[in-house]
Amino acid sequence: MPASAALERDEPSVNFAKDQLKSIIERVEKLEEEKKTISDDIRDVYAEAKANGFDVKALRTIVRLRKIEPTEREEQDAILETYMHALGMLA
């Protein structure tokens, strides 16, 4: 079988893989754009909070802590307290 005949036979699967790859890349690019838009929106909300007198660092900490399960957070707090006590940071 000539090489050109083998290429013609495999071409549909090559085209499918090429189209699939292109689709994946385009979806990732679209999601990256959406992620940037969302990041900009979050930054705007924090700027608004700051303009209204809220401490942005504290707000970020609260948002991060709310993502953690209560039992996991309690465990982290206990470890932190133990370390701080060992370093003489707690009365």
N, CA, C and O atoms as CSV, one atom per row, in Angstrom:
chain,resi,resn,atom,element,x,y,z
A,1,MET,N,N,0.851,-1.171,0.000
A,1,MET,CA,C,0.000,0.000,0.000
A,1,MET,C,C,0.898,1.235,0.000
A,1,MET,O,O,1.797,1.335,0.835
A,2,PRO,N,N,0.678,2.164,-0.905
A,2,PRO,CA,C,1.482,3.386,-0.951
A,2,PRO,C,C,1.250,4.240,0.290
A,2,PRO,O,O,0.191,4.165,0.913
A,3,ALA,N,N,2.239,5.049,0.645
A,3,ALA,CA,C,2.172,5.898,1.831
A,3,ALA,C,C,1.011,6.887,1.744
A,3,ALA,O,O,0.369,7.181,2.752
A,4,SER,N,N,0.742,7.398,0.543
A,4,SER,CA,C,-0.344,8.375,0.398
A,4,SER,C,C,-1.697,7.740,0.705
A,4,SER,O,O,-2.585,8.399,1.247
A,5,ALA,N,N,-1.858,6.460,0.361
A,5,ALA,CA,C,-3.118,5.768,0.644
A,5,ALA,C,C,-3.294,5.603,2.152
A,5,ALA,O,O,-4.409,5.728,2.660
A,6,ALA,N,N,-2.208,5.323,2.871
A,6,ALA,CA,C,-2.274,5.183,4.326
A,6,ALA,C,C,-2.648,6.514,4.964
A,6,ALA,O,O,-3.427,6.537,5.917
A,7,LEU,N,N,-2.115,7.615,4.464
A,7,LEU,CA,C,-2.447,8.940,4.996
A,7,LEU,C,C,-3.916,9.259,4.789
A,7,LEU,O,O,-4.571,9.783,5.690
A,8,GLU,N,N,-4.438,8.950,3.617
A,8,GLU,CA,C,-5.841,9.216,3.325
A,8,GLU,C,C,-6.751,8.409,4.248
A,8,GLU,O,O,-7.806,8.887,4.665
A,9,ARG,N,N,-6.338,7.194,4.561
A,9,ARG,CA,C,-7.145,6.331,5.422
A,9,ARG,C,C,-7.158,6.867,6.854
A,9,ARG,O,O,-8.187,6.779,7.525
A,10,ASP,N,N,-6.055,7.415,7.333
A,10,ASP,CA,C,-5.954,7.903,8.705
A,10,ASP,C,C,-6.430,9.344,8.853
A,10,ASP,O,O,-6.604,9.812,9.978
A,11,GLU,N,N,-6.641,10.043,7.777
A,11,GLU,CA,C,-6.957,11.462,7.838
A,11,GLU,C,C,-8.186,11.789,8.677
A,11,GLU,O,O,-8.124,12.755,9.438
A,12,PRO,N,N,-9.298,11.060,8.598
A,12,PRO,CA,C,-10.457,11.416,9.438
A,12,PRO,C,C,-10.137,11.390,10.930
A,12,PRO,O,O,-10.584,12.269,11.668
A,13,SER,N,N,-9.379,10.407,11.384
A,13,SER,CA,C,-9.042,10.354,12.810
A,13,SER,C,C,-8.066,11.461,13.183
A,13,SER,O,O,-8.127,11.999,14.289
A,14,VAL,N,N,-7.165,11.802,12.264
A,14,VAL,CA,C,-6.238,12.908,12.506
A,14,VAL,C,C,-7.021,14.212,12.597
A,14,VAL,O,O,-6.771,15.032,13.481
A,15,ASN,N,N,-7.968,14.402,11.683
A,15,ASN,CA,C,-8.794,15.607,11.712
A,15,ASN,C,C,-9.633,15.678,12.981
A,15,ASN,O,O,-9.801,16.752,13.560
A,16,PHE,N,N,-10.166,14.521,13.417
A,16,PHE,CA,C,-10.959,14.497,14.642
A,16,PHE,C,C,-10.111,14.916,15.834
A,16,PHE,O,O,-10.545,15.733,16.646
A,17,ALA,N,N,-8.907,14.366,15.946
A,17,ALA,CA,C,-8.008,14.711,17.051
A,17,ALA,C,C,-7.634,16.188,16.996
A,17,ALA,O,O,-7.568,16.859,18.026
A,18,LYS,N,N,-7.393,16.681,15.804
A,18,LYS,CA,C,-7.042,18.087,15.617
A,18,LYS,C,C,-8.205,18.981,16.043
A,18,LYS,O,O,-7.999,19.974,16.740
A,19,ASP,N,N,-9.421,18.635,15.629
A,19,ASP,CA,C,-10.609,19.410,16.000
A,19,ASP,C,C,-10.859,19.341,17.506
A,19,ASP,O,O,-11.225,20.334,18.134
A,20,GLN,N,N,-10.658,18.166,18.064
A,20,GLN,CA,C,-10.855,17.990,19.502
A,20,GLN,C,C,-9.841,18.832,20.287
A,20,GLN,O,O,-10.198,19.486,21.267
A,21,LEU,N,N,-8.591,18.810,19.856
A,21,LEU,CA,C,-7.547,19.600,20.505
A,21,LEU,C,C,-7.875,21.092,20.424
A,21,LEU,O,O,-7.750,21.817,21.410
A,22,LYS,N,N,-8.296,21.540,19.242
A,22,LYS,CA,C,-8.651,22.940,19.055
A,22,LYS,C,C,-9.811,23.320,19.977
A,22,LYS,O,O,-9.802,24.391,20.584
A,23,SER,N,N,-10.803,22.445,20.077
A,23,SER,CA,C,-11.953,22.692,20.937
A,23,SER,C,C,-11.531,22.819,22.398
A,23,SER,O,O,-12.002,23.710,23.104
A,24,ILE,N,N,-10.661,21.948,22.848
A,24,ILE,CA,C,-10.176,21.983,24.228
A,24,ILE,C,C,-9.447,23.292,24.494
A,24,ILE,O,O,-9.696,23.947,25.506
A,25,ILE,N,N,-8.549,23.674,23.596
A,25,ILE,CA,C,-7.792,24.917,23.754
A,25,ILE,C,C,-8.733,26.116,23.803
A,25,ILE,O,O,-8.565,26.997,24.646
A,26,GLU,N,N,-9.715,26.160,22.917
A,26,GLU,CA,C,-10.658,27.281,22.895
A,26,GLU,C,C,-11.492,27.340,24.165
A,26,GLU,O,O,-11.785,28.428,24.661
A,27,ARG,N,N,-11.880,26.179,24.702
A,27,ARG,CA,C,-12.648,26.160,25.951
A,27,ARG,C,C,-11.809,26.674,27.110
A,27,ARG,O,O,-12.296,27.439,27.942
A,28,VAL,N,N,-10.545,26.254,27.167
A,28,VAL,CA,C,-9.654,26.730,28.230
A,28,VAL,C,C,-9.464,28.240,28.114
A,28,VAL,O,O,-9.503,28.949,29.119
A,29,GLU,N,N,-9.259,28.733,26.893
A,29,GLU,CA,C,-9.091,30.169,26.693
A,29,GLU,C,C,-10.330,30.944,27.149
A,29,GLU,O,O,-10.210,32.002,27.767
A,30,LYS,N,N,-11.504,30.421,26.848
A,30,LYS,CA,C,-12.749,31.070,27.255
A,30,LYS,C,C,-12.860,31.096,28.776
A,30,LYS,O,O,-13.243,32.110,29.359
A,31,LEU,N,N,-12.526,29.987,29.410
A,31,LEU,CA,C,-12.577,29.918,30.872
A,31,LEU,C,C,-11.557,30.860,31.511
A,31,LEU,O,O,-11.831,31.474,32.542
A,32,GLU,N,N,-10.376,30.970,30.891
A,32,GLU,CA,C,-9.365,31.914,31.394
A,32,GLU,C,C,-9.884,33.344,31.334
A,32,GLU,O,O,-9.649,34.127,32.254
A,33,GLU,N,N,-10.588,33.691,30.260
A,33,GLU,CA,C,-11.182,35.025,30.139
A,33,GLU,C,C,-12.223,35.244,31.237
A,33,GLU,O,O,-12.262,36.301,31.868
A,34,GLU,N,N,-13.063,34.234,31.455
A,34,GLU,CA,C,-14.083,34.333,32.495
A,34,GLU,C,C,-13.445,34.462,33.869
A,34,GLU,O,O,-13.919,35.222,34.714
A,35,LYS,N,N,-12.359,33.711,34.091
A,35,LYS,CA,C,-11.659,33.766,35.374
A,35,LYS,C,C,-11.108,35.164,35.619
A,35,LYS,O,O,-11.189,35.679,36.734
A,36,LYS,N,N,-10.551,35.779,34.582
A,36,LYS,CA,C,-10.025,37.141,34.720
A,36,LYS,C,C,-11.150,38.120,35.043
A,36,LYS,O,O,-10.986,39.001,35.887
A,37,THR,N,N,-12.285,37.967,34.375
A,37,THR,CA,C,-13.428,38.838,34.635
A,37,THR,C,C,-13.895,38.686,36.085
A,37,THR,O,O,-14.172,39.676,36.761
A,38,ILE,N,N,-13.979,37.457,36.548
A,38,ILE,CA,C,-14.396,37.204,37.928
A,38,ILE,C,C,-13.376,37.778,38.908
A,38,ILE,O,O,-13.759,38.378,39.912
A,39,SER,N,N,-12.089,37.603,38.631
A,39,SER,CA,C,-11.046,38.166,39.497
A,39,SER,C,C,-11.167,39.680,39.573
A,39,SER,O,O,-11.023,40.269,40.644
A,40,ASP,N,N,-11.431,40.302,38.438
A,40,ASP,CA,C,-11.620,41.757,38.413
A,40,ASP,C,C,-12.837,42.151,39.246
A,40,ASP,O,O,-12.798,43.145,39.971
A,41,ASP,N,N,-13.913,41.380,39.148
A,41,ASP,CA,C,-15.122,41.665,39.921
A,41,ASP,C,C,-14.853,41.535,41.424
A,41,ASP,O,O,-15.311,42.364,42.211
A,42,ILE,N,N,-14.122,40.512,41.813
A,42,ILE,CA,C,-13.787,40.309,43.228
A,42,ILE,C,C,-12.930,41.465,43.726
A,42,ILE,O,O,-13.156,41.981,44.821
A,43,ARG,N,N,-11.958,41.870,42.938
A,43,ARG,CA,C,-11.110,43.002,43.311
A,43,ARG,C,C,-11.959,44.262,43.497
A,43,ARG,O,O,-11.720,45.043,44.419
A,44,ASP,N,N,-12.949,44.458,42.623
A,44,ASP,CA,C,-13.840,45.619,42.740
A,44,ASP,C,C,-14.649,45.580,44.037
A,44,ASP,O,O,-14.849,46.613,44.676
A,45,VAL,N,N,-15.110,44.401,44.422
A,45,VAL,CA,C,-15.880,44.263,45.662
A,45,VAL,C,C,-14.998,44.595,46.862
A,45,VAL,O,O,-15.436,45.290,47.779
A,46,TYR,N,N,-13.765,44.106,46.860
A,46,TYR,CA,C,-12.855,44.429,47.959
A,46,TYR,C,C,-12.533,45.924,47.983
A,46,TYR,O,O,-12.418,46.509,49.059
A,47,ALA,N,N,-12.389,46.542,46.823
A,47,ALA,CA,C,-12.142,47.989,46.761
A,47,ALA,C,C,-13.336,48.744,47.335
A,47,ALA,O,O,-13.168,49.734,48.048
A,48,GLU,N,N,-14.530,48.278,47.025
A,48,GLU,CA,C,-15.748,48.899,47.566
A,48,GLU,C,C,-15.779,48.760,49.090
A,48,GLU,O,O,-16.108,49.706,49.806
A,49,ALA,N,N,-15.429,47.559,49.571
A,49,ALA,CA,C,-15.407,47.325,51.013
A,49,ALA,C,C,-14.406,48.258,51.687
A,49,ALA,O,O,-14.689,48.838,52.735
A,50,LYS,N,N,-13.240,48.393,51.078
A,50,LYS,CA,C,-12.211,49.275,51.634
A,50,LYS,C,C,-12.699,50.721,51.654
A,50,LYS,O,O,-12.484,51.437,52.632
A,51,ALA,N,N,-13.351,51.148,50.587
A,51,ALA,CA,C,-13.876,52.513,50.518
A,51,ALA,C,C,-14.934,52.753,51.597
A,51,ALA,O,O,-15.143,53.887,52.028
A,52,ASN,N,N,-15.593,51.686,52.025
A,52,ASN,CA,C,-16.612,51.800,53.074
A,52,ASN,C,C,-16.035,51.580,54.476
A,52,ASN,O,O,-16.780,51.481,55.451
A,53,GLY,N,N,-14.700,51.504,54.569
A,53,GLY,CA,C,-14.040,51.429,55.871
A,53,GLY,C,C,-13.767,50.039,56.400
A,53,GLY,O,O,-13.337,49.894,57.544
A,54,PHE,N,N,-14.004,49.012,55.602
A,54,PHE,CA,C,-13.727,47.650,56.061
A,54,PHE,C,C,-12.262,47.296,55.832
A,54,PHE,O,O,-11.631,47.791,54.898
A,55,ASP,N,N,-11.734,46.442,56.689
A,55,ASP,CA,C,-10.359,45.970,56.568
A,55,ASP,C,C,-10.338,44.795,55.583
A,55,ASP,O,O,-10.860,43.720,55.875
A,56,VAL,N,N,-9.736,45.013,54.430
A,56,VAL,CA,C,-9.742,44.016,53.354
A,56,VAL,C,C,-8.979,42.757,53.755
A,56,VAL,O,O,-9.386,41.649,53.403
A,57,LYS,N,N,-7.888,42.914,54.480
A,57,LYS,CA,C,-7.115,41.749,54.913
A,57,LYS,C,C,-7.975,40.848,55.805
A,57,LYS,O,O,-7.947,39.625,55.665
A,58,ALA,N,N,-8.729,41.444,56.709
A,58,ALA,CA,C,-9.616,40.671,57.580
A,58,ALA,C,C,-10.724,40.001,56.764
A,58,ALA,O,O,-11.068,38.847,57.018
A,59,LEU,N,N,-11.282,40.719,55.788
A,59,LEU,CA,C,-12.320,40.138,54.933
A,59,LEU,C,C,-11.789,38.933,54.166
A,59,LEU,O,O,-12.461,37.906,54.071
A,60,ARG,N,N,-10.580,39.061,53.617
A,60,ARG,CA,C,-9.977,37.942,52.878
A,60,ARG,C,C,-9.776,36.731,53.791
A,60,ARG,O,O,-9.996,35.589,53.386
A,61,THR,N,N,-9.357,37.000,55.022
A,61,THR,CA,C,-9.165,35.914,55.997
A,61,THR,C,C,-10.490,35.229,56.294
A,61,THR,O,O,-10.555,34.000,56.344
A,62,ILE,N,N,-11.542,36.008,56.490
A,62,ILE,CA,C,-12.855,35.429,56.769
A,62,ILE,C,C,-13.333,34.582,55.595
A,62,ILE,O,O,-13.847,33.482,55.797
A,63,VAL,N,N,-13.172,35.077,54.382
A,63,VAL,CA,C,-13.591,34.314,53.196
A,63,VAL,C,C,-12.828,32.994,53.135
A,63,VAL,O,O,-13.412,31.947,52.857
A,64,ARG,N,N,-11.511,33.046,53.397
A,64,ARG,CA,C,-10.695,31.827,53.376
A,64,ARG,C,C,-11.139,30.852,54.461
A,64,ARG,O,O,-11.245,29.651,54.211
A,65,LEU,N,N,-11.402,31.365,55.673
A,65,LEU,CA,C,-11.808,30.500,56.780
A,65,LEU,C,C,-13.174,29.859,56.549
A,65,LEU,O,O,-13.409,28.725,56.967
A,66,ARG,N,N,-14.064,30.574,55.891
A,66,ARG,CA,C,-15.409,30.030,55.647
A,66,ARG,C,C,-15.383,28.860,54.669
A,66,ARG,O,O,-16.338,28.087,54.598
A,67,LYS,N,N,-14.303,28.730,53.925
A,67,LYS,CA,C,-14.171,27.612,52.982
A,67,LYS,C,C,-13.750,26.323,53.685
A,67,LYS,O,O,-13.892,25.231,53.135
A,68,ILE,N,N,-13.234,26.459,54.896
A,68,ILE,CA,C,-12.702,25.312,55.640
A,68,ILE,C,C,-13.813,24.712,56.513
A,68,ILE,O,O,-14.594,25.439,57.127
A,69,GLU,N,N,-13.867,23.403,56.554
A,69,GLU,CA,C,-14.836,22.707,57.412
A,69,GLU,C,C,-14.573,23.081,58.873
A,69,GLU,O,O,-13.418,23.222,59.274
A,70,PRO,N,N,-15.633,23.241,59.669
A,70,PRO,CA,C,-15.456,23.657,61.071
A,70,PRO,C,C,-14.506,22.758,61.868
A,70,PRO,O,O,-13.692,23.264,62.641
A,71,THR,N,N,-14.592,21.448,61.695
A,71,THR,CA,C,-13.713,20.549,62.459
A,71,THR,C,C,-12.258,20.727,62.047
A,71,THR,O,O,-11.359,20.682,62.887
A,72,GLU,N,N,-12.030,20.927,60.757
A,72,GLU,CA,C,-10.658,21.140,60.282
A,72,GLU,C,C,-10.125,22.466,60.813
A,72,GLU,O,O,-8.961,22.566,61.199
A,73,ARG,N,N,-10.986,23.483,60.828
A,73,ARG,CA,C,-10.567,24.794,61.328
A,73,ARG,C,C,-10.250,24.724,62.818
A,73,ARG,O,O,-9.283,25.331,63.278
A,74,GLU,N,N,-11.059,23.987,63.571
A,74,GLU,CA,C,-10.796,23.818,65.003
A,74,GLU,C,C,-9.450,23.142,65.228
A,74,GLU,O,O,-8.693,23.522,66.121
A,75,GLU,N,N,-9.161,22.136,64.406
A,75,GLU,CA,C,-7.882,21.430,64.520
A,75,GLU,C,C,-6.718,22.377,64.222
A,75,GLU,O,O,-5.717,22.376,64.939
A,76,GLN,N,N,-6.848,23.177,63.175
A,76,GLN,CA,C,-5.805,24.148,62.825
A,76,GLN,C,C,-5.623,25.173,63.936
A,76,GLN,O,O,-4.497,25.529,64.283
A,77,ASP,N,N,-6.741,25.649,64.493
A,77,ASP,CA,C,-6.670,26.623,65.582
A,77,ASP,C,C,-5.969,26.032,66.803
A,77,ASP,O,O,-5.177,26.713,67.454
A,78,ALA,N,N,-6.258,24.763,67.119
A,78,ALA,CA,C,-5.630,24.109,68.272
A,78,ALA,C,C,-4.124,23.988,68.068
A,78,ALA,O,O,-3.349,24.226,68.994
A,79,ILE,N,N,-3.715,23.622,66.872
A,79,ILE,CA,C,-2.282,23.505,66.583
A,79,ILE,C,C,-1.614,24.872,66.677
A,79,ILE,O,O,-0.537,25.006,67.257
A,80,LEU,N,N,-2.262,25.890,66.102
A,80,LEU,CA,C,-1.714,27.247,66.155
A,80,LEU,C,C,-1.580,27.717,67.597
A,80,LEU,O,O,-0.561,28.298,67.970
A,81,GLU,N,N,-2.601,27.468,68.407
A,81,GLU,CA,C,-2.563,27.866,69.814
A,81,GLU,C,C,-1.434,27.157,70.554
A,81,GLU,O,O,-0.739,27.769,71.364
A,82,THR,N,N,-1.252,25.872,70.278
A,82,THR,CA,C,-0.173,25.096,70.904
A,82,THR,C,C,1.191,25.694,70.552
A,82,THR,O,O,2.037,25.868,71.429
A,83,TYR,N,N,1.401,26.003,69.284
A,83,TYR,CA,C,2.671,26.582,68.848
A,83,TYR,C,C,2.890,27.963,69.460
A,83,TYR,O,O,3.988,28.283,69.914
A,84,MET,N,N,1.831,28.779,69.466
A,84,MET,CA,C,1.958,30.130,70.029
A,84,MET,C,C,2.260,30.060,71.532
A,84,MET,O,O,3.050,30.847,72.053
A,85,HIS,N,N,1.627,29.115,72.211
A,85,HIS,CA,C,1.892,28.938,73.653
A,85,HIS,C,C,3.346,28.523,73.856
A,85,HIS,O,O,4.018,29.044,74.746
A,86,ALA,N,N,3.838,27.589,73.038
A,86,ALA,CA,C,5.218,27.119,73.160
A,86,ALA,C,C,6.224,28.245,72.917
A,86,ALA,O,O,7.327,28.229,73.464
A,87,LEU,N,N,5.838,29.214,72.100
A,87,LEU,CA,C,6.727,30.348,71.799
A,87,LEU,C,C,6.537,31.516,72.750
A,87,LEU,O,O,7.162,32.563,72.581
A,88,GLY,N,N,5.678,31.346,73.749
A,88,GLY,CA,C,5.435,32.402,74.721
A,88,GLY,C,C,4.615,33.570,74.180
A,88,GLY,O,O,4.683,34.684,74.699
A,89,MET,N,N,3.850,33.303,73.143
A,89,MET,CA,C,3.052,34.364,72.534
A,89,MET,C,C,1.680,34.493,73.179
A,89,MET,O,O,0.962,35.457,72.912
A,90,LEU,N,N,1.304,33.533,74.026
A,90,LEU,CA,C,0.026,33.571,74.723
A,90,LEU,C,C,0.282,33.685,76.212
A,90,LEU,O,O,1.256,33.135,76.725
A,91,ALA,N,N,-0.586,34.395,76.903
A,91,ALA,CA,C,-0.409,34.591,78.347
A,91,ALA,C,C,-0.780,33.347,79.118
A,91,ALA,O,O,-0.692,33.332,80.345
